[in-house]
Amino acid sequence: MFTETLSCYHRASMKPLKFRPHPWHGLSPGARFPEIVQAYVELTPTDGVKYEIDKISGYLKVDRPQRFSSFCPTLYGFVPRTYCGEQVAACTIAGAPFVDRGDNDPLDICVLTDRPVSRGEILLEARPVGGLRMVERSEADDKIIAVLVEDPTYGEIVDVSQVPRTVIDRLRHYFLTYKTIPGESAATITVDPVYNAMDARAVLNAARADYIAKFTDIEFVADSANDQRNA
């Protein structure tokens, strides 16, 4: 698994990197993408602060404190070298509201596990089993639902239809309410429908295509360096 982690390092000699790779641009989405993906975790279910990646430096930063009693029920992060742009928005999800653009961020992923994980800024392998098409003001902000590879409880699940409905409802409730402030008008967010593993893989492939189209120079540099070091 470790040898699949980085886009740019010397696998043969296992030389350590001189610099830390950027979690979005310098890490691999996974050697078996999209069936198995590598995820970078930003947030855990115990975090009372909303963390997210700083897109310039690659360091994890405090986005905002969680103001209310709403905690993400799963590990939460993104798939490296993905981007939610035109092709993600063009993915047809039956029953979903109209979208005309992506949210211009890496593709989010929610990873199910029954093991307590107490910190973020970690890498893991996960199997996508479905997703939520979250939409706000006609903008697609998909949430891939995945299971931790070899997890003792969720590890054998291959499709979201096998996930207990209460688990999905917790995710839906979190994303429907985490931006809502009591006393203010409800946020214009929808998180339906829940889609299956096949649709999740289509969204992941679209997000990879959007990334390649958006970050042509970064993709070329990373892949060239990888090819030269493995020659």
Residue pairs with C-beta under 8 A, 6 or more apart in sequence:
1 125
3 11
4 28
4 30
4 31
4 38
5 27
5 28
5 38
5 123
6 17
6 21
6 26
6 27
6 28
7 21
7 26
7 27
7 28
7 81
7 222
7 223
7 225
7 226
8 17
8 21
8 26
8 222
8 225
8 226
8 229
9 15
9 17
9 226
9 229
10 229
10 230
11 229
11 230
12 230
20 58
21 27
21 58
22 58
23 40
23 53
23 58
23 80
24 40
24 53
24 55
24 58
24 78
24 80
24 81
24 106
25 58
25 80
25 81
25 215
25 218
25 222
26 58
26 80
26 222
27 38
27 40
27 80
27 81
27 123
28 38
28 80
28 81
29 37
29 38
29 79
29 80
29 81
29 82
29 204
29 208
30 36
30 37
30 38
30 79
30 125
33 79
33 204
33 208
34 128
34 200
34 201
34 204
34 205
34 208
35 127
35 128
35 201
36 125
36 126
36 127
36 149
37 79
37 109
37 125
37 126
37 127
37 128
37 144
37 146
37 204
38 79
38 80
38 123
38 124
38 125
38 126
39 75
39 77
39 78
39 79
39 109
39 111
39 123
39 124
39 125
39 126
39 146
40 53
40 77
40 78
40 79
40 80
40 121
40 122
40 123
41 75
41 76
41 77
41 111
41 117
41 120
41 121
41 122
41 123
41 124
42 51
42 52
42 53
42 60
42 76
42 77
42 78
42 120
42 121
43 50
43 51
43 52
43 72
43 75
43 76
43 77
43 120
44 72
44 75
44 76
44 117
44 118
44 119
44 120
45 71
45 72
45 73
45 74
45 75
46 71
46 118
47 66
47 71
47 72
47 120
48 65
48 66
48 71
49 62
49 63
49 64
49 65
49 66
50 62
50 63
50 64
50 65
50 66
51 60
51 61
51 62
51 63
51 120
52 60
52 61
52 63
53 59
53 60
53 61
53 78
53 106
54 60
54 61
60 120
60 121
66 178
67 181
68 182
70 174
70 177
70 178
71 174
72 110
72 174
72 178
73 167
73 170
73 171
73 174
74 110
74 111
74 112
74 113
74 171
75 110
75 111
75 112
75 113
75 117
75 124
75 148
76 108
76 109
76 110
76 111
77 108
77 109
77 111
77 120
78 105
78 106
78 107
78 108
78 109
79 106
79 107
79 109
79 144
79 204
79 207
80 106
81 106
81 208
81 211
81 219
82 106
82 107
82 204
82 207
82 208
82 210
82 211
83 102
83 104
83 105
83 106
83 107
83 207
83 210
83 211
83 214
83 215
84 102
84 103
84 104
84 105
84 106
84 107
84 140
84 141
84 142
84 207
84 210
85 101
85 102
85 104
85 210
85 213
85 214
86 101
86 102
86 210
86 213
87 206
87 207
87 209
87 210
87 213
88 102
88 107
88 140
88 142
88 203
88 206
88 207
88 210
89 99
89 100
89 101
89 102
89 140
90 206
91 140
91 199
91 202
91 203
91 206
93 133
93 193
93 195
93 199
94 193
94 195
95 192
95 193
96 133
96 135
96 192
96 193
97 133
97 135
97 138
97 190
98 138
99 133
99 135
99 138
99 139
99 140
100 138
100 139
101 138
101 139
101 140
102 139
102 140
102 141
102 210
103 139
103 140
103 141
105 141
106 207
106 211
107 142
107 144
107 203
107 204
107 207
108 141
108 142
108 143
108 144
109 126
109 128
109 143
109 144
109 145
109 146
110 143
110 144
110 145
110 146
110 171
111 124
111 126
111 146
111 147
111 148
112 145
112 146
112 147
112 148
112 151
112 154
112 157
112 163
112 167
113 147
113 148
113 151
113 153
113 154
114 151
114 152
114 153
114 154
115 148
115 151
115 152
124 148
124 149
125 148
125 149
126 146
126 147
126 148
126 149
127 146
127 147
127 149
127 157
127 158
128 144
128 145
128 146
128 197
128 200
128 201
128 204
129 145
129 146
129 147
129 157
129 158
129 159
129 160
129 162
129 163
129 196
129 197
129 200
130 144
130 145
130 159
130 160
130 161
130 163
130 194
130 195
130 196
130 197
130 199
130 200
131 142
131 143
131 144
131 145
131 160
131 194
131 195
131 199
131 200
131 203
132 142
132 143
132 145
132 171
132 172
132 175
132 191
132 192
132 194
132 195
133 140
133 142
133 190
133 191
133 192
133 193
133 195
134 140
134 141
134 142
134 143
134 175
134 189
134 190
134 191
135 141
135 189
135 190
135 191
136 187
136 188
136 189
136 190
137 188
142 203
142 207
143 171
143 175
143 191
144 200
144 203
144 204
145 160
145 163
145 168
145 171
145 194
145 200
147 154
147 155
147 157
148 154
148 155
149 155
154 163
157 163
158 197
159 196
159 197
160 168
160 194
160 195
160 196
160 197
160 200
161 196
168 194
171 191
172 191
172 192
172 194
175 189
175 191
176 187
176 189
176 190
176 191
179 187
179 189
180 186
180 187
195 203
211 219
212 219
